Amino acid sequence: MPGASYSLTELVQRFGGEVRGDAQVRVSQIASLSSAQPHHISFLSNPKYRSQVAQSAAGALIVGRDLGDQFECPRIVADNPYAYFARVSGLFNPPPAAEPGVHASAVVHPGATLAPGVSVGANAVIERGVLIGANSVIGAGCVIGPDAHIGADCLLYANVTVYHACEIGERVILHSGCVIGADGFGLAPDQGKWLKIPQIGRVVIENDVEIGANTTIDRGALDDTVIETGVKLDNQIQVAHNVRIGAHTAIAACTGIAGSARIGAHCTIGGAAMIFGHIEIADHVNISTNTLITKSLPKPGTYTSALPFSEHSEWLKNAVQMRHLDSLAKRLRALEKKLEDGEK
């Protein structure tokens, strides 16, 4: 159902851009071209979908400057229509409001400090020495360990666990099932057994970070594991001890990052990628889905290792050939040497 509505003029006053067509058209939600109704505003960032505009019932559009003169309907012309769509969607769909205060079933240690406006949900546990900044929301069932610090305006959904002494900045979003600060996988072999190495670092998460459901970030063995400003992590990612992820890097689901890896700023990493430990990845690196990174990447660029799928019988034949690549390379070098000797 439509909620609060805004004219195109009001949207442009908030977010910039340029109105073309009827600037007084009012919209109250955002939707795709195929499902939009007259109270919706839709967006078009890819020209290959322009044919859908004629069939769309959307009351208005957000389009790029290259498409600004190609339609007659009311529209906002923006330099980056996808980012503009994100801002408008955020206006129409704010996070669920939480009522400040502590639920009767929550357990808050007397030595914890909660700033004004904090909301603590049912069955949450907040231990001694915890500091929580103003207007942050701690969802039902969350556990915040001793001496952990959480900044202002954070949102922790249900059942997030933050271990002792971890530090979380402002405006951080942690989705359900996140575990922040579990022990890293630090073990020393000792006479046929494994000896646990205490993990005495922390996890430090800077401002404006969002971390998806069931993602785990391990505390450092000695130094801290650090997630810098603006990083976006998808669901079910494993970040091992002493990793550092640079500002505004985005990583898709099921990626695994081994210990002490250093990932630069403004990188993108596709789903199910695997990053070896103790390597460094430069700023502005793009890693494709399912790619295995085994050594440092000192230069910006796009890196891919995953093979495209094929019919199974063909894949088996190719796999057999790949087993012989080393011997084939040796034979090729031998033939090249014979040719060189013959020419001499």
C-alpha positions in Angstrom: 0.0 0.0 0.0 1.2 3.5 -0.7 2.8 5.4 2.2 4.1 8.9 2.5 4.4 10.4 -1.0 6.9 12.9 -2.6 6.7 14.9 -5.7 9.5 14.7 -8.2 10.4 18.2 -7.3 10.8 17.2 -3.6 13.0 14.3 -4.5 15.3 16.4 -6.6 15.5 18.9 -3.8 16.7 16.1 -1.5 18.9 14.1 -3.9 19.8 16.4 -6.8 19.2 15.5 -10.5 16.9 17.1 -13.0 13.1 16.7 -13.5 11.7 16.4 -17.0 8.0 16.2 -17.6 5.4 16.8 -14.9 7.4 17.7 -11.8 4.3 17.5 -9.5 3.8 13.7 -10.0 3.8 12.1 -6.6 5.2 8.7 -5.8 5.3 6.7 -2.6 7.4 3.6 -3.4 10.0 2.2 -5.8 9.4 -0.8 -8.0 10.7 -2.6 -11.1 9.5 -1.6 -14.5 7.5 -4.8 -14.8 5.6 -4.6 -11.5 5.3 -0.8 -11.0 1.9 0.9 -10.5 1.1 4.6 -10.9 2.2 5.4 -7.3 5.7 3.9 -8.0 8.9 5.4 -9.4 11.1 2.9 -11.3 14.6 3.2 -12.7 16.4 2.4 -15.9 20.2 2.1 -15.7 20.7 -0.4 -18.6 19.7 0.8 -22.1 18.9 -2.8 -23.1 15.7 -2.7 -21.0 14.4 0.5 -22.5 11.7 -1.4 -24.4 10.0 -2.3 -21.1 9.3 1.4 -20.4 6.3 1.5 -22.9 4.6 -1.4 -21.1 5.3 -0.1 -17.6 2.6 1.5 -15.4 5.2 3.4 -13.3 4.2 7.0 -12.5 7.8 8.2 -13.0 11.3 7.0 -13.9 14.9 7.5 -12.8 17.1 7.5 -15.9 20.7 8.4 -16.8 21.6 11.4 -18.9 22.1 9.3 -22.0 18.4 8.3 -21.8 17.0 11.6 -20.6 15.5 12.7 -23.9 14.2 9.3 -25.0 11.0 9.1 -23.0 7.9 11.4 -22.5 6.9 10.2 -19.1 7.7 12.1 -15.9 11.3 11.4 -15.1 14.3 12.3 -13.0 17.6 12.5 -14.9 20.6 11.6 -12.8 24.3 11.0 -13.4 24.1 7.6 -11.7 20.5 6.3 -11.8 21.3 3.1 -9.9 22.7 5.1 -6.9 19.8 7.5 -7.2 17.4 4.6 -7.0 19.2 3.4 -3.8 18.8 6.8 -2.2 15.1 7.0 -3.1 14.5 3.5 -1.9 16.2 4.3 1.4 13.8 7.3 1.8 10.7 5.1 1.2 12.0 2.1 3.2 13.9 3.1 6.4 15.0 0.4 8.8 12.3 -0.8 11.2 11.9 1.6 14.1 12.7 0.3 17.5 11.4 1.7 20.8 14.2 2.9 23.1 14.6 1.1 26.3 15.5 -2.3 27.7 13.1 -5.3 27.3 12.1 -6.9 30.6 13.7 -10.2 29.7 17.1 -8.7 28.7 20.1 -9.0 31.0 22.2 -5.9 31.3 25.2 -5.9 33.6 25.2 -3.0 36.0 28.7 -2.1 34.8 27.5 -1.6 31.2 26.8 1.9 29.8 23.9 2.5 27.4 23.6 6.0 25.9 20.2 7.7 25.4 17.9 6.2 22.8 19.4 2.7 22.9 17.0 -0.2 22.3 17.7 -3.7 23.8 15.5 -6.5 22.6 14.1 -9.6 24.4 16.6 -12.0 25.9 19.6 -10.0 24.9 22.6 -10.2 27.2 25.0 -7.2 27.7 27.9 -7.9 29.9 30.1 -5.8 32.1 32.1 -2.9 30.7 30.1 -2.7 27.5 29.6 0.7 25.9 26.7 1.2 23.5 26.3 4.6 21.6 23.2 6.7 21.3 20.2 5.3 19.3 21.8 1.9 18.6 19.5 -1.1 18.4 20.5 -4.4 20.0 18.1 -7.1 18.7 16.5 -10.0 20.5 18.9 -12.7 21.6 22.1 -10.7 20.9 25.1 -11.3 23.2 27.6 -8.5 23.7 30.7 -9.7 25.5 32.6 -7.9 28.3 34.3 -4.6 27.4 32.9 -4.5 23.8 32.2 -1.1 22.4 29.4 -0.3 19.9 29.1 3.2 18.5 26.0 5.3 17.8 23.2 4.5 15.4 24.2 0.9 15.0 21.7 -1.9 14.1 22.3 -5.4 15.4 19.5 -7.8 14.2 18.5 -10.8 16.3 21.1 -13.3 17.6 24.2 -11.4 16.8 27.2 -12.3 19.0 30.0 -9.8 19.7 32.8 -11.3 21.7 34.8 -9.5 24.5 36.7 -6.3 23.8 35.7 -6.0 20.2 35.1 -2.5 18.8 32.3 -1.5 16.4 32.1 2.0 15.0 29.0 4.1 14.1 26.1 3.3 11.8 27.2 -0.4 11.5 24.6 -3.0 10.5 25.1 -6.6 11.6 22.6 -9.1 10.3 21.3 -12.1 12.2 23.8 -14.8 13.1 26.9 -12.7 12.8 29.7 -13.7 15.1 32.3 -11.0 15.7 35.5 -11.8 17.5 35.5 -15.6 17.8 39.0 -17.2 18.2 41.1 -17.4 15.1 42.2 -20.9 14.0 45.5 -20.7 15.8 47.0 -24.1 16.6 50.6 -25.3 17.1 51.6 -29.0 16.5 52.9 -30.6 19.6 53.9 -34.3 19.8 51.1 -35.4 17.5 48.5 -33.2 19.0 47.3 -29.6 18.5 48.1 -26.9 21.1 45.7 -24.0 21.1 47.3 -20.5 20.7 45.4 -17.9 22.6 43.9 -15.2 20.3 44.6 -12.0 22.2 43.8 -9.4 19.4 40.4 -7.9 18.8 38.1 -7.3 15.9 37.8 -3.6 15.0 35.0 -2.6 12.7 35.0 1.0 11.5 32.1 3.3 10.6 29.3 2.6 8.0 30.1 -1.1 7.6 27.4 -3.7 6.9 27.9 -7.4 7.5 25.5 -10.1 6.2 23.8 -13.0 8.0 26.0 -15.8 9.5 29.2 -14.1 8.5 32.1 -14.7 10.9 35.0 -12.4 11.7 37.7 -13.9 13.9 39.7 -11.9 16.4 43.5 -11.4 15.8 46.1 -13.8 17.2 48.2 -10.9 18.4 47.2 -7.8 16.4 43.6 -6.8 15.5 41.5 -8.0 12.7 40.3 -4.7 11.0 37.3 -4.0 8.8 37.7 -0.4 7.5 35.1 2.3 6.8 32.3 1.5 4.4 33.1 -2.2 3.8 30.1 -4.3 2.7 30.2 -8.0 3.5 27.5 -10.4 2.2 26.2 -13.5 4.0 28.2 -16.5 5.1 31.7 -15.0 4.6 34.6 -16.2 6.7 37.2 -13.6 7.7 40.1 -15.2 9.5 42.4 -13.7 12.2 44.6 -10.7 11.5 42.9 -9.9 8.1 42.6 -6.3 7.1 39.9 -5.2 4.6 40.4 -1.8 3.1 37.7 1.0 3.0 34.7 0.6 0.8 35.5 -2.9 -0.4 32.5 -5.2 -1.2 32.7 -9.0 -0.9 29.9 -11.4 -2.0 28.6 -14.5 -0.2 30.6 -17.6 0.8 34.0 -16.1 0.3 36.8 -17.3 2.5 39.7 -15.1 3.5 42.6 -16.9 5.3 44.6 -15.4 8.1 46.8 -12.2 7.8 45.6 -11.4 4.3 45.5 -7.7 3.4 42.8 -6.6 1.0 43.0 -3.1 -0.4 40.4 -0.3 -0.6 37.6 -0.2 -3.2 38.0 -3.8 -4.2 35.2 -6.2 -5.2 35.3 -9.9 -4.6 32.8 -12.3 -6.2 30.9 -15.0 -4.4 32.8 -18.2 -3.2 36.2 -16.7 -4.0 39.1 -18.0 -1.8 41.9 -15.8 -0.6 45.1 -17.4 0.7 46.7 -16.1 3.9 49.6 -13.7 4.3 49.1 -12.1 0.9 48.4 -8.5 -0.1 45.8 -7.3 -2.6 46.1 -3.8 -4.0 43.4 -1.1 -4.1 40.9 -1.3 -6.9 41.2 -5.0 -7.5 38.2 -7.0 -8.9 38.2 -10.7 -8.2 35.7 -12.8 -10.1 33.4 -15.4 -8.5 34.9 -18.8 -7.6 38.4 -17.4 -8.1 41.3 -18.8 -6.0 43.9 -16.2 -5.2 47.2 -17.9 -4.1 49.6 -15.0 -4.2 49.7 -11.2 -3.8 48.1 -9.0 -6.4 50.2 -5.8 -6.5 48.3 -4.0 -9.3 44.7 -2.9 -9.8 42.7 -4.9 -12.3 40.3 -7.9 -12.7 41.5 -11.4 -11.9 39.7 -14.6 -12.8 40.6 -18.3 -12.3 37.2 -20.1 -12.5 36.7 -22.3 -15.7 33.3 -22.0 -17.4 31.1 -25.1 -17.0 30.6 -27.6 -19.8 28.7 -30.8 -20.5 30.0 -33.5 -18.1 31.6 -35.9 -20.6 33.4 -32.9 -22.3 34.5 -31.7 -18.8 36.0 -35.1 -18.1 38.0 -35.1 -21.3 39.3 -31.6 -20.6 40.2 -32.6 -17.0 42.2 -35.6 -18.4 44.1 -33.3 -20.7 44.8 -30.8 -17.9 46.5 -33.6 -15.9 49.1 -33.9 -18.7 49.8 -30.2 -19.1 53.2 -30.4 -17.4 54.4 -33.3 -19.4 53.1 -31.7 -22.6 55.0 -28.4 -21.7 58.2 -30.4 -21.2 57.8 -32.2 -24.5 57.1 -28.8 -26.2 60.3 -27.3 -24.7 62.3 -30.3 -25.9 60.9 -29.9 -29.4 61.7 -26.2 -29.4 65.3 -27.0 -28.3 65.7 -29.5 -31.2 64.4 -26.9 -33.7 66.9 -24.3 -32.3 69.7 -26.8 -32.5 68.7 -27.7 -36.1 68.7 -24.1 -37.1 72.1 -23.6 -35.7 
